[in-house]
């Protein structure tokens, strides 16, 4: 055989014939030869299979798996149970994970929705005993009616209010105003120290100075002619501070009140009212106060009420200042001394108004006044006469105990409650269960109902169980049980009408029996309806739209009152009911999972 002959592959037929040099001419037994060949063939097949396995391992990087171990029936049963258990764990584990993801997503969505709703509708709950963070229903009704866009700029950083427990009410109230106005009101906080130029745009419409904490209210318009501006001074119109003396410790006591709601409503009305009513508050004669120290608090509250309800108030000296057509309303409050003829003539000329009439005047009496024959004569021409006595309520069940600024902390007793008549001037008064009281009031006699173009009518009257205490009576000897009972007029009106070719022209006088009708405490208290009545009456007299009076809120007591029953209820809920509910839910979940 040639050396160039191609080598035969292992396991071919030629190879089988020549392995180990077997000679075909040898003559072993035939069966032995057959057996040898068969064994050789099997060996060659095993070698060939090994070669192919090696090639497969090199090609695919893995060896053939060994034959699986045959399991016993018990092993197969255990394996099946383990498989079912794994599938259940996977199923419930996946379901629990899905539920957790869904729950977290729902909580996140709810949180976003609640935040959006809170910004839109203010969902905060006020838990203070005085309702410090709430706003009055009258304020809400007014805010719902706003049509103009108004911008409120607070000259301080928002944190200045939010981080102070007492001042937080400012930010909360502004937020309520924004949400209740259907977004017609926008609120911006500007740090005046960091951004002093922010108020420059208001300088053309406001001549005063801006201070830290002031609140600027303006129509949100680029037209400077329409950009009415009202500036609320922080320490005058937002937070009020009162100082008193504690005689037990001989130290000063400071009481703080929030008056911002009333001031904000007034400012909003002011920037949307292009024609405010101008009022002459007659408070001086030749530079000296016209009233005594006892009436000064009533003057102060009177001025505040008018200004906060968007009346333009100017103090007038009855001798040196003009009292002319520029004023729609003049107010004379409890002059201590009698007026001169020149002063009375000045009042009469104002009401006559060059025969054009159309003027209004309000007069307050006081039991502290001296005899005033000139002033009395002027009032009697209008059909009004004041008695020399003070009216008290004889029925103790109907009487009120009223604190006034000059009572020294001791309430006045037997103060009468007044009822509102059906006179047209009272038509703007909203019915209320809150009483109108008349401390230290003098009775008013109506001299006629109608006389030569003049008419009179009662506006406020007492019950028929009241009695008169004469001004010159001795308190020790006076017996109220023997005094005559009756109903008395304590507020009245009088009209004078002049007619010419152009029509009828009327001037109106309103008289109150007491300057303390608007005492500083009485008119500032939610317990009495005096302030609301007075503002409503002024609006009816001047034809002004009814505005709102809001009582101030004390910042000294803001905690929630919790009774012993409430404490017990809260303890029961937090210590027993909530843990019990959680335990029951846990048990139910455990039992259900175990039985699946």
TORTOR-235302 format. One record per residue (C-alpha): z, y, x; residue in three letters. Coordinates in steps of 0.001 Angstrom, whole numbers, plus 500000, padded with zeros to 6 digits. Example, Ala and Ser with C-alpha at 12.3 -4.5 7.8 and 13.67 -1.06 7.14 Angstrom:
! TORTOR-235302
{site {507800, 495500, 512300}, Ala};
{site {507140, 498940, 513670}, Ser};
END
This chain:
! TORTOR-235302
{site {500000, 500000, 500000}, Unk};
{site {498993, 503351, 501445}, Unk};
{site {501624, 505993, 502411}, Unk};
{site {499634, 508588, 500464}, Unk};
{site {500220, 506728, 497243}, Unk};
{site {502177, 508826, 494700}, Unk};
{site {505797, 507799, 494404}, Unk};
{site {506512, 506109, 491085}, Unk};
{site {509316, 507474, 488949}, Unk};
{site {512564, 505583, 488693}, Unk};
{site {512509, 503075, 485862}, Unk};
{site {508717, 502541, 485705}, Unk};
{site {507235, 499031, 485380}, Unk};
{site {506029, 498941, 488994}, Unk};
{site {509477, 499829, 490157}, Unk};
{site {510952, 497012, 488125}, Unk};
{site {508621, 494571, 489824}, Unk};
{site {509428, 495631, 493357}, Unk};
{site {513151, 496433, 493323}, Unk};
{site {515163, 494777, 496164}, Unk};
{site {512028, 493322, 497507}, Unk};
{site {511789, 490551, 494946}, Unk};
{site {508904, 488359, 495676}, Unk};
{site {506921, 487123, 492719}, Unk};
{site {505919, 484057, 494704}, Unk};
{site {509571, 482956, 494918}, Unk};
{site {510468, 480189, 492605}, Unk};
{site {513932, 480708, 491130}, Unk};
{site {514763, 479198, 487800}, Unk};
{site {512962, 480896, 484991}, Unk};
{site {516049, 481609, 482935}, Unk};
{site {517871, 483067, 485890}, Unk};
{site {514962, 485351, 486563}, Unk};
{site {514873, 486532, 482995}, Unk};
{site {518595, 487204, 482989}, Unk};
{site {518387, 489144, 486256}, Unk};
{site {515542, 491237, 484963}, Unk};
{site {517418, 491990, 481765}, Unk};
{site {520539, 493073, 483656}, Unk};
{site {518462, 495200, 485932}, Unk};
{site {516726, 496822, 482990}, Unk};
{site {520084, 497679, 481377}, Unk};
{site {521344, 499182, 484629}, Unk};
{site {518199, 501269, 484965}, Unk};
{site {518568, 502482, 481352}, Unk};
{site {522141, 503526, 482031}, Unk};
{site {521034, 505406, 485147}, Unk};
{site {518270, 507080, 483168}, Unk};
{site {520709, 508121, 480425}, Unk};
{site {523061, 509545, 483045}, Unk};
{site {520172, 511540, 484561}, Unk};
{site {519202, 512922, 481145}, Unk};
{site {522840, 513878, 480382}, Unk};
{site {523026, 515684, 483713}, Unk};
{site {519825, 517573, 482917}, Unk};
{site {521200, 518499, 479462}, Unk};
{site {524470, 519768, 480949}, Unk};
{site {522603, 521919, 483443}, Unk};
{site {520312, 523296, 480742}, Unk};
{site {522892, 524110, 478025}, Unk};
{site {526042, 524502, 480159}, Unk};
{site {528061, 521934, 478315}, Unk};
{site {528681, 518219, 478199}, Unk};
{site {528198, 515953, 475311}, Unk};
{site {531294, 515724, 473228}, Unk};
{site {533139, 512533, 473317}, Unk};
{site {533298, 510538, 470231}, Unk};
{site {535890, 511802, 467811}, Unk};
{site {539155, 510021, 467633}, Unk};
{site {539373, 508056, 464482}, Unk};
{site {542409, 509248, 462415}, Unk};
{site {544761, 507199, 460344}, Unk};
{site {545033, 507870, 456558}, Unk};
{site {548386, 509592, 457094}, Unk};
{site {546827, 511908, 459704}, Unk};
{site {543894, 512645, 457419}, Unk};
{site {546317, 513503, 454547}, Unk};
{site {548402, 515783, 456795}, Unk};
{site {545234, 517428, 458084}, Unk};
{site {544016, 518079, 454529}, Unk};
{site {547357, 519603, 453515}, Unk};
{site {547333, 521859, 456593}, Unk};
{site {543815, 522959, 455776}, Unk};
{site {544791, 523854, 452200}, Unk};
{site {547846, 525727, 453473}, Unk};
{site {545734, 527688, 455943}, Unk};
{site {543263, 528611, 453213}, Unk};
{site {546090, 529803, 450918}, Unk};
{site {547652, 531867, 453693}, Unk};
{site {544290, 533411, 454458}, Unk};
{site {543634, 534053, 450788}, Unk};
{site {546982, 535682, 449999}, Unk};
{site {547182, 537448, 453367}, Unk};
{site {543772, 538998, 452797}, Unk};
{site {544754, 539911, 449228}, Unk};
{site {548009, 541527, 450405}, Unk};
{site {546131, 543476, 453063}, Unk};
{site {543614, 544637, 450474}, Unk};
{site {546376, 545683, 448093}, Unk};
{site {548118, 547607, 450892}, Unk};
{site {544907, 549409, 451798}, Unk};
{site {544225, 550248, 448145}, Unk};
{site {547807, 551452, 447638}, Unk};
{site {547670, 553709, 450715}, Unk};
{site {544322, 555086, 449556}, Unk};
{site {545696, 555773, 446070}, Unk};
{site {548761, 557539, 447510}, Unk};
{site {546531, 559657, 449754}, Unk};
{site {544257, 560583, 446837}, Unk};
{site {547222, 561388, 444587}, Unk};
{site {548725, 563557, 447329}, Unk};
{site {545476, 565504, 447678}, Unk};
{site {545164, 565904, 443900}, Unk};
{site {548795, 567021, 443503}, Unk};
{site {548385, 569571, 446294}, Unk};
{site {545257, 570932, 444638}, Unk};
{site {546960, 571042, 441245}, Unk};
{site {550011, 572716, 442780}, Unk};
{site {547818, 575401, 444305}, Unk};
{site {546073, 575875, 440974}, Unk};
{site {548921, 575456, 438488}, Unk};
{site {552129, 575695, 440574}, Unk};
{site {553906, 572422, 439801}, Unk};
{site {557185, 573366, 441480}, Unk};
{site {560402, 572841, 439531}, Unk};
{site {563077, 575555, 439604}, Unk};
{site {566551, 574001, 439830}, Unk};
{site {568487, 577254, 440290}, Unk};
{site {571045, 578162, 437636}, Unk};
{site {569573, 581642, 437144}, Unk};
{site {565923, 580552, 437018}, Unk};
{site {565364, 582520, 440195}, Unk};
{site {561929, 581090, 440926}, Unk};
{site {560683, 581204, 437343}, Unk};
{site {558805, 584145, 435871}, Unk};
{site {559257, 585499, 432366}, Unk};
{site {557057, 584215, 429533}, Unk};
{site {556014, 587822, 428853}, Unk};
{site {554809, 588087, 432437}, Unk};
{site {552834, 584851, 432098}, Unk};
{site {551174, 586089, 428892}, Unk};
{site {550201, 589336, 430617}, Unk};
{site {548819, 587556, 433700}, Unk};
{site {546649, 585351, 431480}, Unk};
{site {545023, 588508, 430079}, Unk};
{site {544063, 590068, 433425}, Unk};
{site {540307, 590534, 433791}, Unk};
{site {540100, 592713, 436924}, Unk};
{site {540255, 591250, 440404}, Unk};
{site {543405, 592493, 442141}, Unk};
{site {544502, 592017, 445726}, Unk};
{site {548160, 591916, 446733}, Unk};
{site {548796, 592495, 450421}, Unk};
{site {552249, 591725, 451782}, Unk};
{site {552980, 593566, 455019}, Unk};
{site {554833, 590728, 456698}, Unk};
{site {554236, 587218, 457936}, Unk};
{site {554645, 584607, 455189}, Unk};
{site {557248, 582766, 457257}, Unk};
{site {559376, 585910, 457095}, Unk};
{site {560005, 585013, 453439}, Unk};
{site {559699, 581230, 453415}, Unk};
{site {562258, 580703, 456187}, Unk};
{site {564891, 582870, 454472}, Unk};
{site {566699, 581242, 451560}, Unk};
{site {567248, 584538, 449744}, Unk};
{site {563782, 586003, 450390}, Unk};
{site {561848, 582847, 449481}, Unk};
{site {561791, 584106, 445893}, Unk};
{site {559296, 586798, 446954}, Unk};
{site {556694, 584298, 448171}, Unk};
{site {557296, 581942, 445232}, Unk};
{site {556870, 584755, 442700}, Unk};
{site {553648, 585928, 444327}, Unk};
{site {552338, 582370, 444214}, Unk};
{site {553137, 582147, 440490}, Unk};
{site {551341, 585436, 439882}, Unk};
{site {548281, 584095, 441681}, Unk};
{site {548140, 580797, 439796}, Unk};
{site {548903, 582253, 436355}, Unk};
{site {546207, 584944, 436688}, Unk};
{site {543385, 582382, 436780}, Unk};
{site {542726, 583467, 440375}, Unk};
{site {542078, 587104, 439419}, Unk};
{site {544940, 587903, 441791}, Unk};
{site {544671, 587103, 445476}, Unk};
{site {547599, 587251, 447897}, Unk};
{site {547360, 587975, 451619}, Unk};
{site {550122, 588217, 454206}, Unk};
{site {549536, 590646, 457057}, Unk};
{site {551930, 591132, 459963}, Unk};
{site {552093, 594911, 460199}, Unk};
{site {553382, 594728, 463768}, Unk};
{site {550430, 592636, 464952}, Unk};
{site {547762, 594201, 462741}, Unk};
{site {548626, 597847, 461953}, Unk};
{site {545000, 598622, 461098}, Unk};
{site {545121, 596344, 458032}, Unk};
{site {546453, 599155, 455831}, Unk};
{site {543977, 601798, 456934}, Unk};
{site {541701, 601091, 453967}, Unk};
{site {544496, 602106, 451588}, Unk};
{site {545234, 605438, 453283}, Unk};
{site {542646, 607328, 451229}, Unk};
{site {544517, 606444, 448018}, Unk};
{site {548097, 606428, 449279}, Unk};
{site {549723, 609256, 451190}, Unk};
{site {553054, 607603, 451978}, Unk};
{site {554070, 605476, 454932}, Unk};
{site {553829, 601709, 455120}, Unk};
{site {556810, 599667, 456290}, Unk};
{site {557486, 596029, 457146}, Unk};
{site {557886, 594001, 453961}, Unk};
{site {556128, 596482, 451654}, Unk};
{site {553815, 595039, 449010}, Unk};
{site {550474, 596770, 448402}, Unk};
{site {548792, 596214, 445023}, Unk};
{site {545197, 597425, 444621}, Unk};
{site {542055, 596666, 442660}, Unk};
{site {539830, 594404, 444734}, Unk};
{site {536820, 596710, 444830}, Unk};
{site {534813, 598541, 447476}, Unk};
{site {534567, 601672, 445294}, Unk};
{site {537271, 604005, 446651}, Unk};
{site {537223, 606073, 443435}, Unk};
{site {538376, 603013, 441475}, Unk};
{site {540729, 601726, 444173}, Unk};
{site {544038, 602653, 442583}, Unk};
{site {546915, 601686, 444853}, Unk};
{site {550573, 601015, 444172}, Unk};
{site {552950, 600379, 447058}, Unk};
{site {556223, 598571, 446391}, Unk};
{site {558865, 599457, 448949}, Unk};
{site {560699, 596331, 450001}, Unk};
{site {564235, 597768, 449862}, Unk};
{site {563668, 599737, 446645}, Unk};
{site {561186, 597856, 444473}, Unk};
{site {561489, 594249, 445652}, Unk};
{site {565090, 593682, 446706}, Unk};
{site {567878, 595892, 445372}, Unk};
{site {571164, 596226, 447247}, Unk};
{site {574351, 597377, 445552}, Unk};
{site {577536, 598223, 447418}, Unk};
{site {581019, 598048, 445960}, Unk};
{site {584565, 597919, 447256}, Unk};
{site {586787, 594866, 447068}, Unk};
{site {590213, 596441, 446643}, Unk};
{site {591973, 593155, 447356}, Unk};
{site {590663, 593104, 450932}, Unk};
{site {589625, 596780, 451187}, Unk};
{site {586167, 595811, 452366}, Unk};
{site {582639, 596523, 451191}, Unk};
{site {580878, 593932, 449078}, Unk};
{site {577091, 593822, 448953}, Unk};
{site {575233, 592353, 446007}, Unk};
{site {571510, 591640, 446242}, Unk};
{site {569125, 591379, 443317}, Unk};
{site {565447, 590508, 443051}, Unk};
{site {563575, 593128, 441015}, Unk};
{site {560127, 592264, 442344}, Unk};
{site {558785, 590663, 439172}, Unk};
{site {559217, 593827, 437118}, Unk};
{site {557853, 595959, 439953}, Unk};
{site {554800, 593729, 440400}, Unk};
{site {553957, 593766, 436689}, Unk};
{site {554284, 597549, 436636}, Unk};
{site {552108, 597873, 439719}, Unk};
{site {549448, 595610, 438199}, Unk};
{site {549420, 597720, 435055}, Unk};
{site {549296, 600851, 437171}, Unk};
{site {546188, 599912, 439142}, Unk};
{site {544329, 598971, 435961}, Unk};
{site {545387, 602062, 433946}, Unk};
{site {543281, 605106, 434751}, Unk};
{site {545219, 607437, 432405}, Unk};
{site {548995, 607060, 432857}, Unk};
{site {551332, 608970, 430552}, Unk};
{site {553006, 611911, 432276}, Unk};
{site {556701, 612444, 431507}, Unk};
{site {558904, 615482, 432150}, Unk};
{site {562450, 614260, 432882}, Unk};
{site {564569, 617400, 432394}, Unk};
{site {567491, 616926, 434749}, Unk};
{site {568320, 620374, 436185}, Unk};
{site {569093, 623948, 435226}, Unk};
{site {568634, 626488, 438008}, Unk};
{site {568809, 623700, 440579}, Unk};
{site {572063, 622163, 439280}, Unk};
{site {572297, 618795, 437494}, Unk};
{site {572246, 619142, 433739}, Unk};
{site {574485, 616096, 433246}, Unk};
{site {577910, 614933, 434465}, Unk};
{site {578728, 612085, 436810}, Unk};
{site {579275, 609848, 433779}, Unk};
{site {575644, 610099, 432703}, Unk};
{site {574048, 609922, 436157}, Unk};
{site {573672, 606135, 435985}, Unk};
{site {571897, 606411, 432652}, Unk};
{site {569506, 608983, 434149}, Unk};
{site {568837, 606648, 437050}, Unk};
{site {568078, 603658, 434820}, Unk};
{site {566000, 605806, 432479}, Unk};
{site {563808, 607004, 435347}, Unk};
{site {563441, 603474, 436756}, Unk};
{site {562428, 602017, 433392}, Unk};
{site {559713, 604598, 432874}, Unk};
{site {558301, 604320, 436382}, Unk};
{site {558299, 600550, 436352}, Unk};
{site {556392, 600612, 433090}, Unk};
{site {553696, 602817, 434559}, Unk};
{site {554820, 606192, 433277}, Unk};
{site {554270, 609043, 435706}, Unk};
{site {557713, 610655, 435845}, Unk};
{site {558393, 614129, 437211}, Unk};
{site {561817, 615730, 437392}, Unk};
{site {561804, 619169, 435791}, Unk};
{site {564165, 622135, 436033}, Unk};
{site {564405, 623592, 432535}, Unk};
{site {564630, 627152, 433932}, Unk};
{site {562413, 627275, 437007}, Unk};
{site {559721, 624655, 436326}, Unk};
{site {556911, 624824, 433768}, Unk};
{site {557132, 622619, 430686}, Unk};
{site {553576, 622692, 429447}, Unk};
{site {550618, 620742, 428159}, Unk};
{site {550377, 618479, 431219}, Unk};
{site {553315, 616440, 429933}, Unk};
{site {552831, 614091, 426988}, Unk};
{site {556567, 613399, 426752}, Unk};
{site {559735, 615373, 427590}, Unk};
{site {563197, 613788, 427890}, Unk};
{site {566503, 615659, 427696}, Unk};
{site {569544, 613480, 428428}, Unk};
{site {573072, 614614, 427534}, Unk};
{site {573273, 618192, 428880}, Unk};
{site {576931, 618921, 429562}, Unk};
{site {576741, 622638, 428801}, Unk};
{site {575006, 624333, 425919}, Unk};
{site {571464, 625607, 426395}, Unk};
{site {570582, 629281, 426380}, Unk};
{site {568207, 630754, 423822}, Unk};
{site {565476, 630961, 426460}, Unk};
{site {565866, 627240, 427192}, Unk};
{site {565763, 626338, 423506}, Unk};
{site {562667, 628490, 422993}, Unk};
{site {561019, 626729, 425921}, Unk};
{site {561617, 623378, 424247}, Unk};
{site {560372, 624673, 420891}, Unk};
{site {557210, 626093, 422483}, Unk};
{site {556527, 622818, 424222}, Unk};
{site {556733, 620891, 420943}, Unk};
{site {554581, 623466, 419123}, Unk};
{site {552009, 623421, 421936}, Unk};
{site {550149, 626577, 420808}, Unk};
{site {549909, 625137, 417283}, Unk};
{site {548144, 622061, 418645}, Unk};
{site {551341, 620013, 418474}, Unk};
{site {550794, 616402, 419587}, Unk};
{site {553877, 616424, 421867}, Unk};
{site {556805, 613998, 422063}, Unk};
{site {560448, 614555, 422958}, Unk};
{site {563456, 612252, 423413}, Unk};
{site {567050, 613462, 423289}, Unk};
{site {570224, 611567, 424249}, Unk};
{site {573655, 612745, 423100}, Unk};
{site {577048, 612022, 424697}, Unk};
{site {580696, 612270, 423612}, Unk};
{site {581385, 613982, 426971}, Unk};
{site {579367, 617080, 426080}, Unk};
{site {580968, 620420, 425443}, Unk};
{site {580258, 622199, 422188}, Unk};
{site {576540, 623000, 422092}, Unk};
{site {575813, 625333, 419136}, Unk};
{site {572397, 626539, 420423}, Unk};
{site {571182, 622996, 421095}, Unk};
{site {572632, 621782, 417772}, Unk};
{site {570760, 624482, 415875}, Unk};
{site {567480, 623479, 417516}, Unk};
{site {568026, 619813, 416576}, Unk};
{site {568989, 620688, 413007}, Unk};
{site {565636, 622415, 412499}, Unk};
{site {564209, 618955, 413022}, Unk};
{site {566620, 617508, 410445}, Unk};
{site {569002, 615833, 412927}, Unk};
{site {572747, 616492, 413184}, Unk};
{site {575197, 614724, 415518}, Unk};
{site {578727, 613951, 414366}, Unk};
{site {581810, 614737, 416483}, Unk};
{site {582934, 611120, 416655}, Unk};
{site {582223, 607766, 418303}, Unk};
{site {581094, 604773, 416244}, Unk};
{site {582968, 601460, 416616}, Unk};
{site {582506, 598066, 414994}, Unk};
{site {585384, 597152, 412663}, Unk};
{site {584487, 593475, 412368}, Unk};
{site {585732, 591722, 415486}, Unk};
{site {583383, 588791, 414883}, Unk};
{site {580356, 591100, 415067}, Unk};
{site {581609, 593401, 417840}, Unk};
{site {580341, 593207, 421418}, Unk};
{site {582283, 593564, 424669}, Unk};
{site {580109, 595653, 426959}, Unk};
{site {580448, 596606, 430613}, Unk};
{site {579071, 600015, 431559}, Unk};
{site {578809, 601686, 434939}, Unk};
{site {581736, 604057, 434374}, Unk};
{site {584127, 601601, 432708}, Unk};
{site {585769, 600628, 435982}, Unk};
{site {585123, 596935, 435457}, Unk};
{site {586903, 596820, 432088}, Unk};
{site {584512, 596137, 429201}, Unk};
{site {584317, 598439, 426222}, Unk};
{site {585502, 596719, 423066}, Unk};
{site {584275, 596993, 419468}, Unk};
{site {580754, 598067, 420509}, Unk};
{site {578407, 597929, 417483}, Unk};
{site {575227, 595879, 417335}, Unk};
{site {572222, 597721, 415918}, Unk};
{site {569547, 596558, 413517}, Unk};
{site {565931, 597733, 413707}, Unk};
{site {564491, 599487, 410648}, Unk};
{site {560938, 599134, 409345}, Unk};
{site {559847, 602596, 410488}, Unk};
{site {556278, 602539, 411935}, Unk};
{site {557598, 603545, 415361}, Unk};
{site {559366, 600186, 415473}, Unk};
{site {556220, 598203, 414734}, Unk};
{site {555618, 597385, 418404}, Unk};
{site {559065, 595863, 418837}, Unk};
{site {558979, 592091, 419178}, Unk};
{site {561717, 590309, 417239}, Unk};
{site {564468, 588992, 419488}, Unk};
{site {567822, 587264, 419111}, Unk};
{site {569169, 589365, 421985}, Unk};
{site {571295, 592199, 420532}, Unk};
{site {570749, 595926, 420871}, Unk};
{site {574098, 597595, 421486}, Unk};
{site {575278, 601206, 421320}, Unk};
{site {578322, 601900, 423527}, Unk};
{site {580087, 605254, 422968}, Unk};
{site {577508, 606444, 420445}, Unk};
{site {577770, 609455, 418158}, Unk};
{site {576496, 609128, 414578}, Unk};
{site {573321, 610941, 413511}, Unk};
{site {573076, 612551, 410090}, Unk};
{site {569608, 612940, 408604}, Unk};
{site {569669, 616368, 406912}, Unk};
{site {566579, 615647, 404823}, Unk};
{site {563902, 613024, 404372}, Unk};
{site {561068, 615510, 403986}, Unk};
{site {561000, 619284, 404170}, Unk};
{site {558054, 621677, 404715}, Unk};
{site {555999, 619391, 406908}, Unk};
{site {559012, 617775, 408542}, Unk};
{site {560176, 614196, 407925}, Unk};
{site {563075, 612129, 409254}, Unk};
{site {563839, 608429, 409328}, Unk};
{site {566381, 606047, 410820}, Unk};
{site {565269, 603780, 413653}, Unk};
{site {568478, 601922, 414537}, Unk};
{site {571493, 601420, 412261}, Unk};
{site {574873, 599728, 412480}, Unk};
{site {576352, 597195, 410127}, Unk};
{site {578381, 598480, 407150}, Unk};
{site {581674, 597446, 408777}, Unk};
{site {581719, 600216, 411402}, Unk};
{site {584109, 603160, 411495}, Unk};
{site {584298, 606580, 413189}, Unk};
{site {586763, 607543, 415883}, Unk};
{site {586908, 611384, 415989}, Unk};
{site {586382, 612961, 419422}, Unk};
{site {589610, 614956, 419098}, Unk};
{site {591698, 612055, 417748}, Unk};
{site {594772, 610680, 419491}, Unk};
{site {594119, 607061, 420418}, Unk};
{site {597808, 606156, 420083}, Unk};
{site {598153, 607486, 416546}, Unk};
{site {594711, 606502, 415249}, Unk};
{site {594740, 603443, 412987}, Unk};
{site {591270, 601810, 412785}, Unk};
{site {592366, 599627, 409874}, Unk};
{site {592751, 602751, 407721}, Unk};
{site {589425, 604267, 408808}, Unk};
{site {586572, 604317, 406324}, Unk};
{site {583917, 601655, 406872}, Unk};
{site {580223, 602271, 406594}, Unk};
{site {576760, 601971, 408144}, Unk};
{site {575695, 604715, 410565}, Unk};
{site {572390, 605826, 412038}, Unk};
{site {572544, 605801, 415837}, Unk};
{site {568853, 606359, 416614}, Unk};
{site {566547, 608497, 414500}, Unk};
{site {563127, 610138, 414513}, Unk};
{site {561784, 613416, 413146}, Unk};
{site {558177, 614552, 412736}, Unk};
{site {556717, 618015, 412382}, Unk};
{site {553125, 618148, 411144}, Unk};
{site {550781, 621135, 411217}, Unk};
{site {547428, 621059, 409439}, Unk};
{site {544365, 623208, 410011}, Unk};
{site {540613, 622896, 409618}, Unk};
{site {540451, 620307, 412409}, Unk};
{site {543005, 618070, 410744}, Unk};
{site {546712, 617243, 410952}, Unk};
{site {548643, 617560, 414233}, Unk};
{site {552097, 616017, 414666}, Unk};
{site {554875, 616354, 417207}, Unk};
{site {557659, 613773, 417234}, Unk};
{site {561318, 613935, 418199}, Unk};
{site {563459, 610811, 418799}, Unk};
{site {567242, 611123, 419175}, Unk};
{site {569755, 608587, 420500}, Unk};
{site {573452, 608840, 419689}, Unk};
{site {574466, 607726, 423199}, Unk};
{site {573286, 608276, 426759}, Unk};
{site {574834, 604869, 427505}, Unk};
{site {572222, 603220, 425351}, Unk};
{site {570408, 602992, 428698}, Unk};
{site {573469, 602546, 430863}, Unk};
{site {572653, 601110, 434280}, Unk};
{site {574234, 597734, 433452}, Unk};
{site {573274, 597575, 429783}, Unk};
{site {569583, 598301, 430323}, Unk};
{site {569494, 596030, 433364}, Unk};
{site {571039, 593007, 431669}, Unk};
{site {569313, 590080, 429993}, Unk};
{site {572206, 589960, 427568}, Unk};
{site {570972, 593040, 425691}, Unk};
{site {567619, 594104, 424332}, Unk};
{site {568113, 597846, 424887}, Unk};
{site {565556, 598238, 427665}, Unk};
{site {562830, 596378, 425761}, Unk};
{site {563445, 598431, 422661}, Unk};
{site {563344, 601738, 424537}, Unk};
{site {560086, 600923, 426339}, Unk};
{site {558494, 599664, 423130}, Unk};
{site {559548, 602841, 421341}, Unk};
{site {558115, 605050, 424106}, Unk};
{site {554846, 603142, 423941}, Unk};
{site {554638, 603605, 420177}, Unk};
{site {555369, 607320, 420500}, Unk};
{site {552772, 607956, 423198}, Unk};
{site {550153, 605466, 422022}, Unk};
{site {550500, 603501, 425228}, Unk};
{site {549842, 599773, 425366}, Unk};
{site {553009, 597760, 425162}, Unk};
{site {554285, 596887, 428589}, Unk};
{site {556922, 594528, 429871}, Unk};
{site {560528, 594865, 430922}, Unk};
{site {561962, 592157, 433153}, Unk};
{site {565641, 591866, 433966}, Unk};
{site {566589, 591702, 437617}, Unk};
{site {567821, 588416, 439111}, Unk};
{site {570870, 588063, 441296}, Unk};
{site {570326, 586487, 444713}, Unk};
{site {574020, 585714, 445135}, Unk};
{site {574240, 582630, 442892}, Unk};
{site {571228, 580362, 442953}, Unk};
{site {572694, 576857, 442957}, Unk};
{site {572172, 574383, 440147}, Unk};
{site {575196, 573832, 437946}, Unk};
{site {576006, 570084, 437809}, Unk};
{site {578673, 568802, 435457}, Unk};
{site {580833, 565746, 436089}, Unk};
{site {578680, 563790, 433612}, Unk};
{site {575526, 564703, 435533}, Unk};
{site {577151, 563672, 438824}, Unk};
{site {578089, 560304, 437322}, Unk};
{site {574564, 559827, 435957}, Unk};
{site {572951, 560649, 439312}, Unk};
{site {575347, 558287, 441115}, Unk};
{site {574564, 555466, 438668}, Unk};
{site {570823, 555917, 439042}, Unk};
{site {570782, 556150, 442842}, Unk};
{site {573429, 553528, 443636}, Unk};
{site {572809, 550904, 440954}, Unk};
{site {569723, 551288, 438800}, Unk};
{site {567171, 551936, 441555}, Unk};
{site {568460, 549140, 443876}, Unk};
{site {568632, 546747, 440906}, Unk};
{site {565043, 547555, 439933}, Unk};
{site {563861, 546952, 443512}, Unk};
{site {565743, 543619, 443630}, Unk};
{site {564237, 542443, 440328}, Unk};
{site {560717, 543291, 441483}, Unk};
{site {561321, 541440, 444775}, Unk};
{site {562560, 538313, 443001}, Unk};
{site {559603, 538290, 440606}, Unk};
{site {557114, 538629, 443458}, Unk};
{site {558839, 535856, 445449}, Unk};
{site {558880, 533407, 442507}, Unk};
{site {555247, 534030, 441648}, Unk};
{site {554093, 533508, 445214}, Unk};
{site {556138, 530331, 445572}, Unk};
{site {554657, 528817, 442426}, Unk};
{site {551058, 529491, 443390}, Unk};
END
